[in-house]
Amino acid sequence: KRKKKKDPNEPQKPVSAYALFFRDTQAAIKGQNPSASFGEVSKIVAAMWDGLDPDHKNGYKKKTEMAKKEYLKQLAAYRASQVSLVSNE
């Protein structure tokens, strides 16, 4: 089975709440532990995420929900443009 080529113009899916948290905290942890590998940093961030209070987690989850809504709007517009291109041909 061949894998379908991805259109570079298609909107990218939004990242998860954990991924947003990871982006925010990774640099600080890497600064404190410059010799830490990616796996070690990931374990530290995962432990921090598990211990994070619900208010902070909800902030990241709200950002993800907003990004998801925006993504769905962009995807609908993209697919509509693709349908109109196909019908014009």
N, C-alpha and C positions, 0 to 999 in steps of 0.2 A: 504494500500500500504506500502510495506517495503522500508526503505531507504537503498540505496546501500552503502555497506561499502567502506570507502575510503582507498586506498592503501597508506601506509606510505611512500613508495618509490616514489610516484608521486610528481613531482615538485610543489612547492607552488606558487600560483598566486602572482604577485607583488602588492605592496600596492600603493594606490593613492598618488598624489602629496600632497594633504591635510594631509594624514596620515604621510608622511615623515616630513612635517612641524610640525605636532602635536608632533611627537617623539622628534624633535629637541627643541621645545619650552616648552614642558610640565614640564620638570625638573626645568627649571629656574622659571617658574611661581609657581610651588609647593614650591620652595625654598623661594620665596618672600611672599607667602601666605600659610604657613604650615597647617593652619586649614581649607583651602578650600577643598570642596568636589570635587569628580571627575566631577560632573555636572557643578560646578562653574568654574573649570579649563577649561572644554570644551567650555563653553560660552566665556571665555576670549580668548582662542586660536582661536575660530571661528571669533571673532571680529577682532583679529589681522590679520587673513587670509584675511578677507574682506578688510582691510585697507592696505594690503601689496602691494607694488608697483609692476607693471607688470614684471620688470626685475627679481626680486626675485622669483616671481611665476613661471616664465619661467624656471628658474634654477631647481626648484623642478619638473616641468613638463618634462624637459629633462631627469632628473634622472629616472623618472617613465617610459618614453618611452624606455630608454636603458634597464631598468629592464624587461620591457615587451618583448622586442626583445630577450633578453637572455632566458626568461621564455619560449617563443615559440620554441626556438631552443631545450631547454631541454625537453619540452613536446613532440616535434616531435621525439627526440631520445628515450624517454621513451616509447612512443606508438609503435615505430618501434620494440623495444625490446620485448614489450608485444605481438605483432603480431608474432614475430619469436618464442616466447615461446609457443604460442598456436599452431602454425603450426608444431612444433616439437613433440607435444604430440599426 
